[in-house]
Structure formats: structure tokens, C-alpha cells
């Protein structure tokens, strides 16, 4: 997936390798190149755990209820460079599961 500074509406998918179907909250925490963070949640920002499997254009396979999905909004992609994302799942038990960090690159808008 290619991301550029200023893009809106591009979808990021984050594999978790655990069942998200009983979630009460889903959180994606992005760490930007300058080490500041951007947090997006199910209840306020539309982070979801789709119940259908999907294969993205790059050939990555995501199992139903085992990945989080988010569409970048205005102002989210405001820095070029190396980014990290971490997925956190919470349910009513209460259980909290924290996934590993995934890395991706955001290119300058002019590339």
C-alpha cells in the first residue's frame, strides 16, 4: 500500500492474529516519524474489525474478525517517513490484547 502526506480515505488494515469479534473497543495507535502519536478508536473514529476475510492488492490475506481497519481522515497523514501502528482490543470480560507493532512508510505528497 502506498500512502502519501495529505491523503484522505485510504484504508489501512492491521493484522492482529487474535479473535476480535467480542470487542467493546478497538484502538489503533500510530507513532509518527517525530515520535508523536495519533490514536483512533472504534467509538469515535470508525476503527472496525470486519467479519469477512479480505485479500488486499498486495496479496496480504486478512482473516475475518482478526484484523482492524481504518480509513485515514483529513489531517491524519501529516508527516512523511517511517510510521508504526499498534492494535489494542478490549472486551467486556474485561480482556485487553495488544498486538505487535507494524511499520509502514508515508511518502511526501510530491512523490
N, C-alpha and C positions, 0 to 999 in steps of 0.2 A: 504494500500500500504506500502510495506517495502522498505525503502531506506537505503543504506549504503554509507559510505565515499568512494569516488573514482568511484562510478558507473556512467556510461555514457549511454544515450539513454533511460532511464526510463522516462515515461510520467507522468507529474503532471497535474491534472485538477482542476481548481478553479471556483466554482460556483459564479455567480455574482447576479443573480435574476433581472437583467435588460437586455434589448434587445441590443445586440452588433452589429447587422447587418449593421449599417451605419458607422462603425468605420473608422477613418483615422489613429488612433494609438491605440495600446493595449500595456499596460505595466504591468509586474509583478515585484514587489519589494519584495525581500526576505530579512528578517532580520535574521542573523546568531546568533548562541549562544553567540558570543563575541560582539554582537550589531553592527557589521559592516553590510553593505547592499550589495546586489547583484541585479542589475537591468537588466531585459531582456525585449526587445521590439519586436513588430511586424516587424518593418522596418529593424532591424539589427540582430535579434536573432531567428526569426521564431515563436514568440508567435502568436497563432491563436485563432479564435472564430469559431469553426466548426458549419456548418449549419445543422448538423444531430445530433439527440439525441444519447446518449450512456449510457449504464449501465456498471460501472466498476466491476472488480472481487469482490469487497467488497459489491456490491449491491447498491452503490450510483447511483442515476439517475440524469443525466445532460441533461437539455432541450436544443434543438437546438438554437444556437445563444445566449445562456445565460451562457456560461462558456468559460474560456480561457484554452488553452492547451499549454504545453511547454515540450520539450524533453531535459533533462539535458545534458549538454555538458562537455567535459573534463575540470576539474578544478572547476566546479560549487559546487559539494558536497565535500567540503574540511574540514568540521568540524562536529564532532558528537555532538548530543544534540538536544535541542528544537529549532526549526525554526518557523518563521512566514512568511506568504505571503499575500500581498495585491494587488488587481487588480485595475487598473485605465484604464478607457475607455475615448477616446476623439473622437469627430466627427467634421465635418466641420461647424456646426451651429454657433459658437462653443459651444459644451457642454463638460463638463468633469464630469464623475461619478467615485467615489472612493468607492470600496467595503469594507466590513469589513475584518478584519484580520483572517486568518485561521492558525491553528497551526498543525505542523507535526514534527515527530522525525526522525533524521538521526542517524543510528546506526554505531558504529565503524566497520571498514572493516572486522575485525576478528570474528564478532558475527555470 
